[in-house]
């Protein structure tokens, strides 16, 4: 899922959602940055279900 803004590290709600996904059995496997004009415009988080 994409981050809601470019400040997810300071966004407590976003951090809580990521932590809840981990508790629900999801594992973060990758983070990709989307660039526009040389600046990160958003990050896309890739998760998979733990077996």
Biopython code that builds the backbone (N, CA, C, O; Angstrom):
import numpy as np
from Bio.PDB.StructureBuilder import StructureBuilder

atoms = [
    (1, "UNK", "N", (0.841, -1.182, 0.000)),
    (1, "UNK", "CA", (0.000, 0.000, 0.000)),
    (1, "UNK", "C", (0.877, 1.232, 0.000)),
    (1, "UNK", "O", (1.975, 1.211, 0.556)),
    (2, "UNK", "N", (0.412, 2.300, -0.613)),
    (2, "UNK", "CA", (1.196, 3.532, -0.630)),
    (2, "UNK", "C", (1.077, 4.276, 0.688)),
    (2, "UNK", "O", (0.077, 4.161, 1.396)),
    (3, "UNK", "N", (2.105, 5.037, 1.002)),
    (3, "UNK", "CA", (2.042, 5.868, 2.206)),
    (3, "UNK", "C", (1.103, 7.044, 1.952)),
    (3, "UNK", "O", (0.974, 7.493, 0.814)),
    (4, "UNK", "N", (0.443, 7.550, 3.003)),
    (4, "UNK", "CA", (-0.510, 8.643, 2.824)),
    (4, "UNK", "C", (0.147, 9.980, 2.498)),
    (4, "UNK", "O", (-0.484, 10.857, 1.908)),
    (5, "UNK", "N", (1.390, 10.133, 2.873)),
    (5, "UNK", "CA", (2.120, 11.363, 2.587)),
    (5, "UNK", "C", (3.597, 11.027, 2.604)),
    (5, "UNK", "O", (3.959, 9.856, 2.720)),
    (6, "UNK", "N", (4.447, 12.012, 2.492)),
    (6, "UNK", "CA", (5.885, 11.754, 2.468)),
    (6, "UNK", "C", (6.503, 11.896, 3.852)),
    (6, "UNK", "O", (7.723, 12.001, 3.969)),
    (7, "UNK", "N", (5.690, 11.902, 4.896)),
    (7, "UNK", "CA", (6.181, 12.049, 6.265)),
    (7, "UNK", "C", (5.671, 10.910, 7.141)),
    (7, "UNK", "O", (5.278, 11.127, 8.287)),
    (8, "UNK", "N", (5.681, 9.682, 6.589)),
    (8, "UNK", "CA", (5.129, 8.568, 7.357)),
    (8, "UNK", "C", (5.923, 8.258, 8.621)),
    (8, "UNK", "O", (5.383, 7.655, 9.548)),
    (9, "UNK", "N", (7.202, 8.660, 8.680)),
    (9, "UNK", "CA", (7.987, 8.371, 9.875)),
    (9, "UNK", "C", (7.577, 9.255, 11.045)),
    (9, "UNK", "O", (7.810, 8.894, 12.198)),
    (10, "UNK", "N", (6.973, 10.400, 10.770)),
    (10, "UNK", "CA", (6.468, 11.274, 11.813)),
    (10, "UNK", "C", (4.969, 11.134, 12.018)),
    (10, "UNK", "O", (4.384, 11.807, 12.867)),
    (11, "UNK", "N", (4.350, 10.255, 11.238)),
    (11, "UNK", "CA", (2.900, 10.075, 11.273)),
    (11, "UNK", "C", (2.553, 8.892, 12.177)),
    (11, "UNK", "O", (2.705, 7.739, 11.772)),
    (12, "UNK", "N", (2.094, 9.164, 13.385)),
    (12, "UNK", "CA", (1.817, 8.101, 14.362)),
    (12, "UNK", "C", (0.703, 7.169, 13.889)),
    (12, "UNK", "O", (0.753, 5.967, 14.151)),
    (13, "UNK", "N", (-0.293, 7.705, 13.200)),
    (13, "UNK", "CA", (-1.389, 6.873, 12.708)),
    (13, "UNK", "C", (-0.870, 5.851, 11.693)),
    (13, "UNK", "O", (-1.270, 4.687, 11.719)),
    (14, "UNK", "N", (0.024, 6.294, 10.795)),
    (14, "UNK", "CA", (0.605, 5.384, 9.813)),
    (14, "UNK", "C", (1.425, 4.299, 10.511)),
    (14, "UNK", "O", (1.319, 3.122, 10.166)),
    (15, "UNK", "N", (2.239, 4.691, 11.489)),
    (15, "UNK", "CA", (3.049, 3.727, 12.239)),
    (15, "UNK", "C", (2.163, 2.713, 12.954)),
    (15, "UNK", "O", (2.477, 1.523, 12.978)),
    (16, "UNK", "N", (1.066, 3.171, 13.532)),
    (16, "UNK", "CA", (0.143, 2.256, 14.210)),
    (16, "UNK", "C", (-0.468, 1.260, 13.236)),
    (16, "UNK", "O", (-0.639, 0.088, 13.573)),
    (17, "UNK", "N", (-0.802, 1.718, 12.019)),
    (17, "UNK", "CA", (-1.375, 0.820, 11.013)),
    (17, "UNK", "C", (-0.364, -0.239, 10.578)),
    (17, "UNK", "O", (-0.711, -1.412, 10.436)),
    (18, "UNK", "N", (0.888, 0.176, 10.366)),
    (18, "UNK", "CA", (1.939, -0.778, 9.982)),
    (18, "UNK", "C", (2.145, -1.804, 11.096)),
    (18, "UNK", "O", (2.254, -3.001, 10.827)),
    (19, "UNK", "N", (2.198, -1.344, 12.335)),
    (19, "UNK", "CA", (2.371, -2.256, 13.470)),
    (19, "UNK", "C", (1.202, -3.217, 13.593)),
    (19, "UNK", "O", (1.403, -4.390, 13.907)),
    (20, "UNK", "N", (-0.014, -2.748, 13.352)),
    (20, "UNK", "CA", (-1.187, -3.618, 13.424)),
    (20, "UNK", "C", (-1.140, -4.677, 12.328)),
    (20, "UNK", "O", (-1.518, -5.825, 12.561)),
    (21, "UNK", "N", (-0.683, -4.304, 11.144)),
    (21, "UNK", "CA", (-0.539, -5.293, 10.073)),
    (21, "UNK", "C", (0.436, -6.393, 10.497)),
    (21, "UNK", "O", (0.191, -7.569, 10.232)),
    (22, "UNK", "N", (1.531, -6.023, 11.150)),
    (22, "UNK", "CA", (2.481, -7.015, 11.654)),
    (22, "UNK", "C", (1.842, -7.941, 12.669)),
    (22, "UNK", "O", (2.074, -9.150, 12.641)),
    (23, "UNK", "N", (1.044, -7.389, 13.560)),
    (23, "UNK", "CA", (0.345, -8.207, 14.557)),
    (23, "UNK", "C", (-0.671, -9.134, 13.906)),
    (23, "UNK", "O", (-0.966, -10.209, 14.429)),
    (24, "UNK", "N", (-1.208, -8.711, 12.753)),
    (24, "UNK", "CA", (-2.201, -9.510, 12.038)),
    (24, "UNK", "C", (-1.571, -10.546, 11.112)),
    (24, "UNK", "O", (-2.282, -11.233, 10.378)),
    (25, "UNK", "N", (-0.238, -10.665, 11.140)),
    (25, "UNK", "CA", (0.426, -11.702, 10.366)),
    (25, "UNK", "C", (1.040, -11.253, 9.051)),
    (25, "UNK", "O", (1.448, -12.093, 8.249)),
    (26, "UNK", "N", (1.114, -9.953, 8.811)),
    (26, "UNK", "CA", (1.725, -9.451, 7.588)),
    (26, "UNK", "C", (3.187, -9.114, 7.845)),
    (26, "UNK", "O", (3.547, -8.664, 8.933)),
    (27, "UNK", "N", (4.030, -9.335, 6.833)),
    (27, "UNK", "CA", (5.464, -9.078, 6.943)),
    (27, "UNK", "C", (5.866, -8.062, 5.875)),
    (27, "UNK", "O", (5.544, -8.234, 4.699)),
    (28, "UNK", "N", (6.564, -7.014, 6.280)),
    (28, "UNK", "CA", (7.073, -6.017, 5.340)),
    (28, "UNK", "C", (8.240, -6.631, 4.574)),
    (28, "UNK", "O", (9.198, -7.106, 5.185)),
    (29, "UNK", "N", (8.169, -6.629, 3.229)),
    (29, "UNK", "CA", (9.223, -7.242, 2.429)),
    (29, "UNK", "C", (10.001, -6.241, 1.581)),
    (29, "UNK", "O", (11.128, -6.525, 1.175)),
    (30, "UNK", "N", (9.415, -5.073, 1.308)),
    (30, "UNK", "CA", (10.126, -4.095, 0.485)),
    (30, "UNK", "C", (9.453, -2.730, 0.605)),
    (30, "UNK", "O", (8.264, -2.627, 0.903)),
    (31, "UNK", "N", (10.235, -1.702, 0.367)),
    (31, "UNK", "CA", (9.716, -0.339, 0.291)),
    (31, "UNK", "C", (10.333, 0.295, -0.952)),
    (31, "UNK", "O", (11.555, 0.312, -1.104)),
    (32, "UNK", "N", (9.496, 0.810, -1.832)),
    (32, "UNK", "CA", (9.961, 1.478, -3.050)),
    (32, "UNK", "C", (9.597, 2.951, -2.972)),
    (32, "UNK", "O", (8.504, 3.308, -2.534)),
    (33, "UNK", "N", (10.513, 3.793, -3.396)),
    (33, "UNK", "CA", (10.250, 5.232, -3.431)),
    (33, "UNK", "C", (9.864, 5.641, -4.842)),
    (33, "UNK", "O", (10.487, 5.216, -5.814)),
    (34, "UNK", "N", (8.853, 6.453, -4.944)),
    (34, "UNK", "CA", (8.428, 7.023, -6.218)),
    (34, "UNK", "C", (8.983, 8.439, -6.280)),
    (34, "UNK", "O", (8.719, 9.257, -5.399)),
    (35, "UNK", "N", (9.751, 8.723, -7.322)),
    (35, "UNK", "CA", (10.413, 10.023, -7.442)),
    (35, "UNK", "C", (9.714, 10.887, -8.487)),
    (35, "UNK", "O", (9.243, 10.396, -9.513)),
    (36, "UNK", "N", (9.662, 12.181, -8.198)),
    (36, "UNK", "CA", (9.151, 13.157, -9.155)),
    (36, "UNK", "C", (10.022, 14.397, -9.044)),
    (36, "UNK", "O", (10.155, 14.973, -7.964)),
    (37, "UNK", "N", (10.605, 14.800, -10.138)),
    (37, "UNK", "CA", (11.492, 15.974, -10.173)),
    (37, "UNK", "C", (12.631, 15.853, -9.164)),
    (37, "UNK", "O", (13.027, 16.846, -8.554)),
    (38, "UNK", "N", (13.161, 14.638, -8.986)),
    (38, "UNK", "CA", (14.295, 14.420, -8.094)),
    (38, "UNK", "C", (13.960, 14.358, -6.620)),
    (38, "UNK", "O", (14.860, 14.313, -5.780)),
    (39, "UNK", "N", (12.675, 14.355, -6.293)),
    (39, "UNK", "CA", (12.238, 14.320, -4.900)),
    (39, "UNK", "C", (11.308, 13.132, -4.693)),
    (39, "UNK", "O", (10.487, 12.820, -5.556)),
    (40, "UNK", "N", (11.439, 12.477, -3.556)),
    (40, "UNK", "CA", (10.534, 11.374, -3.248)),
    (40, "UNK", "C", (9.129, 11.922, -3.066)),
    (40, "UNK", "O", (8.885, 12.755, -2.193)),
    (41, "UNK", "N", (8.202, 11.445, -3.900)),
    (41, "UNK", "CA", (6.823, 11.926, -3.810)),
    (41, "UNK", "C", (5.966, 11.009, -2.950)),
    (41, "UNK", "O", (5.004, 11.458, -2.327)),
    (42, "UNK", "N", (6.311, 9.722, -2.916)),
    (42, "UNK", "CA", (5.614, 8.778, -2.042)),
    (42, "UNK", "C", (6.433, 7.502, -1.949)),
    (42, "UNK", "O", (7.346, 7.271, -2.742)),
    (43, "UNK", "N", (6.096, 6.689, -0.979)),
    (43, "UNK", "CA", (6.721, 5.382, -0.825)),
    (43, "UNK", "C", (5.624, 4.334, -0.911)),
    (43, "UNK", "O", (4.506, 4.543, -0.439)),
    (44, "UNK", "N", (5.960, 3.208, -1.519)),
    (44, "UNK", "CA", (5.012, 2.103, -1.631)),
    (44, "UNK", "C", (5.571, 0.946, -0.816)),
    (44, "UNK", "O", (6.702, 0.508, -1.025)),
    (45, "UNK", "N", (4.762, 0.463, 0.110)),
    (45, "UNK", "CA", (5.161, -0.609, 1.014)),
    (45, "UNK", "C", (4.583, -1.922, 0.510)),
    (45, "UNK", "O", (3.386, -2.023, 0.242)),
    (46, "UNK", "N", (5.449, -2.933, 0.383)),
    (46, "UNK", "CA", (5.026, -4.251, -0.070)),
    (46, "UNK", "C", (5.055, -5.201, 1.122)),
    (46, "UNK", "O", (6.062, -5.316, 1.821)),
    (47, "UNK", "N", (3.945, -5.870, 1.337)),
    (47, "UNK", "CA", (3.822, -6.799, 2.455)),
    (47, "UNK", "C", (3.376, -8.163, 1.945)),
    (47, "UNK", "O", (2.755, -8.269, 0.888)),
    (48, "UNK", "N", (3.696, -9.194, 2.699)),
    (48, "UNK", "CA", (3.192, -10.528, 2.380)),
    (48, "UNK", "C", (2.695, -11.165, 3.665)),
    (48, "UNK", "O", (3.119, -10.805, 4.763)),
    (49, "UNK", "N", (1.804, -12.103, 3.507)),
    (49, "UNK", "CA", (1.256, -12.834, 4.645)),
    (49, "UNK", "C", (2.273, -13.868, 5.103)),
    (49, "UNK", "O", (2.813, -14.615, 4.286)),
    (50, "UNK", "N", (2.534, -13.915, 6.398)),
    (50, "UNK", "CA", (3.413, -14.950, 6.937)),
    (50, "UNK", "C", (2.702, -16.292, 6.833)),
    (50, "UNK", "O", (1.485, -16.375, 7.000)),
    (51, "UNK", "N", (3.464, -17.332, 6.560)),
    (51, "UNK", "CA", (2.872, -18.684, 6.469)),
    (51, "UNK", "C", (2.797, -19.341, 7.808)),
    (51, "UNK", "O", (2.328, -20.474, 7.915)),
]
sb = StructureBuilder()
sb.init_structure("model")
sb.init_model(0)
sb.init_chain("A")
sb.init_seg("    ")
for serial, (resi, resn, name, xyz) in enumerate(atoms, 1):
    if name == "N":
        sb.init_residue(resn, " ", resi, " ")
    sb.init_atom(name, np.array(xyz, "f"), 0.0, 1.0, " ", f" {name:<3s}", serial, name[0])
structure = sb.get_structure()
